[in-house]
Amino acid sequence: MTEGPFAHSGSADDQGDWQTLADHLSETSRLAADRGRPIGLEQLASMAGAWHDFGKHDPAFQRRLKGDPANVDHSTAGAAVLLGRATGPGNLPRLDPETNHGLVTDVSLKRKIRNYVDLARSGESGHHIYVQEGAILNQKHRQAYVAVRPGDPKAEKDAKLNPRDDAEAKALRDWMCANFFDVRTFGAVMSTGINCGQVKGPVQMTFARSVEPVLPVEISITRMAATNEAEQKKRAEGSEEVDGRTDNRTMGRKHIVPYGLYVAHGFISAKFAERSGFTEADLDLLFEAMSNMFEHDRSAARGEMTTRKLIAFRHANALGNAPAHALFERVKIGRNVDGAFRDLSDPGLGNLGPARRFSDYMVEIDHEGLPKGVDILELL
């Protein structure tokens, strides 16, 4: 039996004569390059051929090949990827290129947590933020040396500094952890010239991933105002548009995801928390930030992003009472079809329109047979 995903179906029951998508894209790319070579467009034609059916990775299209009658747009996804490559990533939403599932990086999520803590605890001792836009990290490292080596003129001016011994190295790390919330939470590599060592943070996060494929949409935007008098004069002297307006506009683009439900997994090590000084109060602040981090991060393109669910698994043992993956699997997400939970792998969902609100989904948590020493906390 041939393994998918497939580009075209065949007649064999075992799919042995079905054309795989990888073969189809590769062969089309080769043929397109041959056609484009005589006119100097070999590379462009090859690229177009390689991406023209990229959207067939969509599970909905794979279901269509097996008889599902639902229409599936399989041509736009490749164009969107090529557009992103041509214009640079900018704010183009990230995608898993094999599945079209949306991605949000752990770096982005941590940035939003840092921003919230900075707003909520600004200026408070022990809640400074180490990684900030435009910050010079070595200046923050120097603060640790000045604190650990009071009265040492080298600590205040030398371009390079290193711990004198293991005891001082620990003192420098402890000072950074005590003063910077994100260092004791996420950890940091602090060996850039002025060396404060490295901290393994107790909190780690995965990329957030959409539960279903998403299709980023490009929106054209228009600026009607002129930026200066010279531009205004130039535009005023230009030709009139069909509707009579003076053409003094500048075009731009914004990229949006009409709707997507994303899931991220996080991990907190009690043992690493002991080493970095991450406390129960820090944990409460982290959960507060995760619940509210989008409330102060609005923009036109992501104006309604919000945290919908925050589920934590509390272990009695500092080393854990169950593996993380087994606990994550207890959280099930499906489509809401007339009040009934339908698993996202259900082939019957091919006739269902795309989700456009949280209520189009249902979230179920399996509380039965929990491992001993594990509690489920529904924090949001």
N, C-alpha and C positions, 0 to 999 in steps of 0.2 A: 504493500500500500504506500503510495506516494505521500510524503508529508507536506502539508500546506505551510503558509497560506497560498491560495491559488489565484490565478488570473482568469482562467477560463475553464469551464467544466467540460467533461467528455461523456462517453457513454458507459464506461466500465463501472460496475458497482463498487469495486475496490478503489476507485479513483486513480487507477494505474495509468490511465491515459489523460488525466487532467494536467494542465500546464501550470507549473508553480509560478508564483509571482516573481520570484528571483530570476528564473529562466526567462520569463517574458520581458522583464525590464532590461535584463542584460542584452538579450537579442535585439530588442527594439532600439536600445542605445547604439548597438553596433551598426544596425541598418541605417539609422538616422545619420550617424557619422559618415557612412559611405555616401549618402545622398548629399550631405552638406559639404563634403570635401571639395568638389569642383568649384564651388562658389565661395570658398574660404570660411565656411561656417561649421566646420567639422566639430569643434569643441561645443559650440552652443547647441547644435543639433543633437550631439551625444547626450548632453545634459538634459535636454528636453525629453528625449526618449527614455532616459533613466528614471525620470520623475513623473512622467505623464499619468501613470496609473497608481501612483503611490497610495492614494486613498483606498485602494482595494485591500490594504491591511486591515481596514475597519472590520471588526467581527460581524457587523450588520451586512456588509457586502458578502462575506464568506457564507453567511446564512442564506443570502439571496441565491448564491450558486447552488445551494442545496434545495432550492424550491421556494424559499420565502418570497412572497410577491412584493414586499416593500421596496420602494424606490430608494436608492442610496447614491448620494453625490460622491463619486470616487475620483473626480478630476480636480477638484479645487485644492485638496490638501497639498499635492505636489507643487502647485503654483504658489501656494502660501509659503512653502519652505524655500522655494527659489527666490521669491520676493524678499524674504528675510535675509538670504545670503547676499542678494544684490544690494540691498540698502543698509546692511549692517544690522546686528541684533537689536540695537536700540531698546525700546520697550516692548518688542515683539514677545508675546507670551511664549514661554518655553514649552516644547513638546517632546515626548518620546517619539522619535522618528519611525519606530516600528509599529506603534499602536495608535498614535495620535492622542494618547492620554496626556493631559496637561501636567506640567511640573512647576513646582515652586521650590527653589533651592533652600537648603538648611541655612545658608548664609543670609538669605532674605528674611527668613523667619527669625533668626537670631537678631538681625538688625532691628526688626520691629519690637522685639522684646527689650533690647537695649534702649531704644527710643522711649518706650513707655516708662521704664524704670527711671530714666533720666528726667522725664516729665514729672513722675509721681514722687520721686525722692531727690529732686535736684538740690545739690548743696549739702545733703545729709552725710554725715561721717559714715564711711563704709559702703556708700552707694554711688561712688563715682564710677564713670564708665571709661574703660581703657581704650576700646576701639571706637573712635569717633571720627567723623568725616573731617579731614584736614588736620587731624592731630599728629604731633610729632612724638612717636612712641619713646624715643630715647630720652626725651625730656621727662617723661613719666618714670622711666627707669632711674634717671638721675635723682628723682625725689626719694626713691627707696635708698639709694646710696647715701644721700645726705642725712636721712633719718637713721640709718644703721651705723654710719661713720661720722658722728657729730664732731665738728671742728676740723675735719680733714679737708684741706683746700683742694686736693686732687678730686675729691668727690664732686666738687662744685664746678670744675672747669675741664677736666681731662676728657678727650674725645672718646677714649676707650677705657672701660673699666671692667674688671673681672673679680669675682669673689676671691678672697685670700685663702679660704679653706672651706670645708664642708659646712661648718657651723655658720659661717657668714652667708654661704649660698642659701641655706635654709632660712636664715633671718630675712634675706632679701625676698625670697619667694613668699614667706609668711606676710611680709609687709604689703606686697602687691595684692595678695589674696584678701587681706584685711581691709584694704582701702578701695579695691575695685570689684564691684559686684560681678561683672562679667568674667573677670579672671577666676574667681573662686567658683563660678557657675559653669562656664564653658571651657575654662582652661585657656592657656596662651603659650606661645613660644616667644620668649622675651630675651633673645640672645643677639639682638641687632646692634653690635658695637658696644653699647653699655649693657653688659650681660647680667640679667636677673634670672636666668635659667628658664625652666619649662615647667608648666603646671598641667597635669592631666585633669580636665574638668569632670565633675560627676554627671553633668547633664549633656547628653548628646541627642541629636535629632536627625531624622531622615529627611530626604526630599518629600514634600507633599505631592501627592499624585491624584489626579482626578479619577473618580470611580468609573467614568465612562469617557469615550473619546470626546474631545472638544474641537471646535473649528474656530480659530482666531479670525476675527473680522477686521478688515482695514477700513477706516472711516476717513474720508477726505475732510479737511477743515479749511476755512477761508478767513483771511484777515482783510477787512475792508479798509482799515485806516492806514494812512501813510506814516512812515517812521520819521520823516523829516521834510522840510520845505522843498528840497530839490526833487525828492521822489514825488511829492504831491504835484509839482509843476509838470514833471515828465508825464505822469499819469493823466493829468488834465489835458495835456496836448495830444494824447494818444487817441486812437479811434474809439468810437462808442461801441459798446456791446449791443447785441441784438435787442435786449430789453431796455436799452437806453442808459444803463449804468456805466459810470466811468470805471475802466478796468485798473483799479489800484490795489489789487489784492495779491496776497502771497499764499500759495498753497502749502499745506502740510498734511501729515497723516497721524492718526492715532490708531492703536490696535487694541481691540477689546475681545474678551471671551463673553458671549451673551449670557451664558450661565455655566457654572461647573461646580461640582461638589468635590472638594479635595480632602484627602486624608493624609495626615502625617503621624509618624510614630516617634515617641520620645523615650529616652532611657535615663534613669537616675540611679547611680551607684552609691549606695550608702557608705561603702568602704572608701571610695574616692572623696566623698563628702567629708569624711573624717579628716582626710589629709589636707583638703583645701579650706576647711573651715565653713563649708556650706551648711547653714543651720535650718531648723524648722521654720524660722521666720523668713529666711531666704526662699524656702520652698513655697510658703504662702504667697510671697511677692511674685515668684515665678508664675504660679497658677493665676494670680490676679492679672499679670501682664499678658499671659496667653489668652485669657478671657476677653481682655479689652484692648489688645494691641492694634486692632484695625480702626478703633474709634477715633484715633488721632492721626490717621494715615490716609486721609481721604484725597482722592483726585478724581477727575472726570472719568478716567478709564477704569478705576477700581473703586468707585465711590460707595458701593454697597457690600464690599467684602466684610465678612464678620465671622467670628468663631461661633459655630452652631452647637457643637458638643465638645466637652472636655471630660474624658473618662480616664481615671487613674486606677492602677492595680497596686494595692498596698500589701507589702510582704511583712510577715512577722520576723523573718530571718534577714539579717543584713546582707547575706549572700544570695537571697532570693529563695522562694519556695516553689517556683515553677518557671519554666523557660518562657521568655517573652513572647515568642511566636505563638505558643499555645494559648496564651491569654489574649493576644491580639485577634486570634481567630474566633474568639467568643463574640466579637462585635460584627454583626452582619448588616450589610446595607443592600437594600433592594428598591425596586420601583414601586410606587404606590399606585395600584390599579384598582380604582373604585374601592379603596379602603383595604385592599388585600395586599400582602407582601408578596412580591414576585422577584425571585433571585435574578441578579443582573445577567446571569448566563442563560436565562430562559430564552430559547429561540423564538418564542411567541412575542417577545418584546420588539421584534423587528417592525411590527405595524404600529408601534407606539411612537408618538412624536417626541422630539428632544425635550429633556427636562429644562424648565425655565424658572423654577422656584424650589425652595427647600422642601415644600410639601409634596413635590413630585416624588420624593424619596421617603423611605421608612428605615429607621435604624432600630435594630433589635439587639439586645445584650443577653447572652446566655448566662444565667446565674446558677444553673443547675450543676451539681457535682464539682463545685470549685475545689481546687487543691487545698489541702489543709494549710492554714496560715496565710491565705490570700483573701483580701476583701476588695470589692469593686466599689469605687467612689465615683458617682456621677456628679461632677463638680459644675457642670453646665448642661 
